[in-house]
């Protein structure tokens, strides 16, 4: 068990990549604080970890709310006494619309969840990784904004995803002297429910029609990846097996981004 004795915090841990990551880290021996705004979802995730013989804590918080995140970190420390791994996964697709149609409050919401949420998670969690003598941070970014720019109207979303990778590379240097590694995973099409929560307006104004080759994702004959595919990479980055990897975006897209 590569993470025995470690404590991990996973944001957005109630479903999709966050849930798969929490389950995977727990299976590798980590005690996991699972955080989300939706209590029912994270309690299910925590219950699955416990049923499999692991140890978990369900923490309800909005990552963009400083007070709630401070309480979340305090709860994690009160329960587990330390923090070694942070998976900053919570995020939204938000509204995808032409720039002259995208409303300021829609832009602000995407920035608040995806960037302020990542900032607060690290701002409040890093001091405890320093106290532990080191650790690993994994930020869940995307191929959008880092390899591809073809999602119609996704300006706010791609801006946050590109910024997350910039944060990772900046912090890899800043935190290296504290033996804290900082990396990003950049998933492509993954079989989760997040596209169902995306509001798209006037797609015809921003899309550029392209005929893709047979099999949009080469390695899977066009099929989306799974949350577990991403969780495997996150577990690698959390463990000592990746001890010399920091400041790196890792694309988990089956080659999709290379076609686009």
Beta strands, then each sheet from edge to edge (+ up, - down):
strand 1: 7-11
strand 2: 31-36
strand 3: 56-60
strand 4: 85-88
strand 5: 95-96
strand 6: 135-140
strand 7: 180-187
strand 8: 199-200
strand 9: 249-252
sheet 1: 3+ 2+ 1+ 4+ 6+ 7+ 9+
sheet 2: 5+ 8+
end
